[in-house]
Amino acid sequence: MTILKVEFLSLTFVRPRHVFLLLLIVSIILMSLLLAGCSSSFSVMPRIYLLNVGYNGGTVYQVTGDTVVNPDASVLLGDIVGQTQLEVRIGYFAVCLRSAPGAWLCSQNATSLAQNLYAYEDPINLLHVAQTFREKIVFPYLLIIAAALSFIGFVLILPYPPLLKTVCVGICFLSAILVLISVLWQHTASVAAATVATNLANGTVFTGVGITAMILGWFSFGLLTLTVIGVYFFVAINALHSG
Ligand SMILES: *[C@@H]1O[C@H](CO)[C@@H](O)[C@H](O)[C@H]1NC(C)=O
């Protein structure tokens, strides 16, 4: 009875294309979340960031190594930095900050965020570093095109003609490649900027790469790849049956 029911379900209601539609919808949602990261202080938004930079709150982690010429730099910069605890998070279109552990303040307009800060809260201009990173290095447009292509793929799976599904394979493949480039770009740029920032600040600031943003990016790539493989085999099997 159960087997019959499951077969009944899988044959009439849950068609392969419904699975592909679900995969595409989820990957579009993940990409949208990634693009919207930091754009509001609501809920999980401040946790979706590419890179964060912040002051160590008075603790100085002295840089060590054979190439350190001026070991006093950490102490000198530590004096300038003082006890501030400001943390800045950078998303694709916006920046979040908080001057003490607590609520986040997020805006697409970093100028308006800067107007709320005093000089002692951001002594070596981390907000400016963050804004420069966002403006000059972060590149959201591949991801936007990928999301648009996934949506076109979604629309093409809906109707019946198999030809459109072949087109869908191509479009979803392109979308997956764009997401892959975007995620690699995002990861490389964030790690590079994080390493340079901590060393240049001689251990007075911390940096981190956003794990949630990484997961969102890699998951949407994975889902798109699954869709491409799935639709490809679906089209191939249908062609075998009819031909
Ligand atoms: C950003 O905020 C500043 C100050 O609040 C304002 O002068 C500027 O026009 C804003 N920029 C945009 C693009 O909204």
The ligand as an ORCA input file, in Angstrom:
! r2SCAN-3c Opt
* xyz 0 1
  C      24.561     59.574      1.927
  O      24.381     60.296      3.125
  C      24.891     61.622      3.075
  C      24.743     62.219      4.464
  O      23.640     61.722      5.141
  C      24.125     62.434      2.022
  O      24.649     63.721      1.944
  C      24.281     61.728      0.671
  O      23.502     62.384     -0.297
  C      23.849     60.280      0.774
  N      24.159     59.624     -0.477
  C      23.258     58.884     -1.131
  C      23.727     58.247     -2.397
  O      22.134     58.729     -0.729
*
